[in-house]
Amino acid sequence: MVLSPRILLSNVAREKCKACLREQPQLFIQNGAISEPKAAVLLPLCVINEEVHILYTLRSSALKTHSGQVSFPGGKIDKGEDVIDTALRETEEEIGITRDAIDVWCTMSAVQGRDKNMLIKPVVGVIKDFEKRVLVPNFHEVEEVFTVPISALCDPLNHAHLMFDNTPLPIFLAGKHKIWGITGFITHLFLQCFLPSENYLVDFMRKKFDMNELLPSKL
């Protein structure tokens, strides 16, 4: 991967990415049962040592749902909020990054949660001057905050899949972490639009995990 932050985060690249994301359909919405997003997450880009990374959180093992799993900052939409407000508020509550520190690019098409009753809207944003920021994780919700370089996410050796409803879903291996489920799927959809096709060559079928291997991984 030779693409620098100067190229990946340029105005030209940003507009191309936004145009591609606008063309993506909403996914996994069955029978029209839900039509409005109930939750929003932030897909946070940041620059570390002159390389673009994506930031993730590890949910606290004490949480009732999706405990010990990798996720993006986010949560349910409060009354009177739009999806961007929700994503920025939840990011500040979970990791202490304020909304003025985030350059919001756009929203992505909504995706349906695993329980089929939760429509989630991702918001793409860049955390400005990330290396100067002090993260303040809310340890009631977040056990760990970590980032993964774009180059690592593009490496086919870090790709695997989970079969769910007869569909292979992408998994990204990031050291001790496995990025899977809705978070892995959103990551994949974003990278398809963010990167030139020659730089994002996937091989998710190279390795298979089953749910039992993923769920107990409360790192």
N, C-alpha and C positions, 0 to 999 in steps of 0.2 A: 504494500500500500504506500504510494508515494504522494497521495493527496494531502496537502497541508491545510491547517485551519484557514489560512488566507484564501485558499481555493474553496474548501468545503463550506465555509461560512460567509462567502462573498454574497453580494446582493444578487448576482446572476444565478449562483447556485441555489440561493434561497428561493427565488422566484420559480425556478425550474422544479424544485422540490414541492413547493406549494401547489403548482399547477398539476403535478402528478398526483398528489394526495387528494386534490379536489375530484379527480376522476375515479377514485376508488369507490366501489359500492359499499353500502352498509352490509354487514355480514352476519349470518346465523340468526336472522330475525324470522321466526316461524309463525305462520298463520296470522300475522299482523297483531299479535297479542300485546306487544309493547311498541310504541312508536317514538316516545320521547326518552332521552337519556335520564337515568336515575343517578348516575355517578360520573365523575370525571377524574382523570389522572393526568399528571404532567410527565411528558417524556422529556427529561432535562438533558440537554447537551452542555458540555463544558470543555474547556481546554486545559490540559495538564501537560507540562513539558513539551509544548508545541505539538500536541496531538489531540485530536477530538475524541472525547469519551462520551459515553452515556452513563448517567447516574442511576443507581438502583438502591432500594432499601430492602432489608431483611425484616419481615414482620415479626413482632415479638411472639415468643412461644406461649405467652400468656393470653393472647387474643383468642376469641371464640371461633373465628372463621379464618381460614387460610393462614393459620399460625405457622411460623417458621418457614414461610415461603418468600421467595423473591418477588418484589412488586415495584411499581412506580409510586411516588407520592400521590395520594388522592383519596377520594371518599365520596360519600353521598352528597347530592346537591341539596342545599338548604333552600327553603322557600324564599323567593325573590332573587336568587342567584342565577347567573348564567354559568355555562360550563367553564369558562375561563376564570371567573371569580372563584369557583369551587376549587379548581386545580391549584390556583395560586394560594388561596387560603389554606388548603390542606398541606401544601408544601411548606408554608411558613410554620404551621402547627407541628408538622412532623419532623422537620430538619432545620428549622430556623432561618431559612432563606426567604427574605422579604420580597414582595412582589416587584418593588422598584429595582431589584437586582436581576430580574428576569426579562429578557427580550422575547416576547411572545411572537412566534412565527405565524401559527395557524392552528386550526383544529384538524383532526383526522376523521375519517368516517367512523361511525359508531360500530362497536363490536358487542356481541352478546355474551354475557357471562355464562359460566358453566351451568348454573342453575336455570338458565333460560328465562329468568325473570328480571335480570339486571342488564340494562343497556348502558354501556360504558363509552364515554366520549374522550378520546385522548387529545391532549393539547401539547403542541410542540413548542419548546422554548429554550433559549440559550441562557445559562447562568453567566452573567458578565463578570469578568475578573475573578474567576472561580478560585484561583490559587491564593487570593487575598481574603477569601471569605472564611468565616468561622462557622462551622456547622454545629448546630445545637439539637441533637436528636432527642425526641420525646420518647424516653425509654419505656413508657407505658405502651407505645405502639410500635416503636422501631428498635430492633435489636442491634442493627448495624447499617451503616451507609457505606457503599462502595461504588467505584466506577470501573467501567470496562472500556478499553481502547477500541475504537472502530476497527482497527487492524485485527484485533483478537476476534471480534464478532464476525469478521469476514473470512477467517481461517477455517477451511473445511474440516480440519482436525478437531475443531471445537464444536462441530455440528452433530446433532443426533435427533431422534424423533420419538414421539409417543403416539400410539394409535388410540384415537378417541372417536367413537361412533364411526368406525371404519375409515377414518380420515387421519393421515399422518400430520401431527402438529409439531412445529419446530422446537427444538431445545438447543440452547447455547450453553456450552460448558465454559465456566469462567473460574478457574482455580477450584476452590472448594465449593463454589456455588453452581447451581443449575438454574438457568433462566428458562422457564417453561410456562405452560398454561397460557392465560390471556396475555401475560407480560411478554412471554416469548413470541407469541403471535403478533402483538403490536410492534415489537422490536423488528420482526421480519418485514412486516408491511411498511414500516418506516424506512428501513434500509433499502428496500426495493426502489423507493422514490428518492432517497437522499443521495445514493451513490450511482455512478455510471455502471452499467450492466457488466462491463469487463472487470470491475473491481469487486463485484458482489456475486461470486460464483459459489453456490451452495451445494452441500452434499449431506442433507439431513438424513438420508436413508442409510448412511454408512454405519450407524449404530442405533440400537433400539433400547429404550427403557420402558418398563411398565409402571403403572401407577404406584404399585407397592414399593418400588425402588425410589420413587420421587417423594411421596408423602411423608415417610419417616425422616426425611433429611432436614431435621430442625437444627440447623448448624449454630 
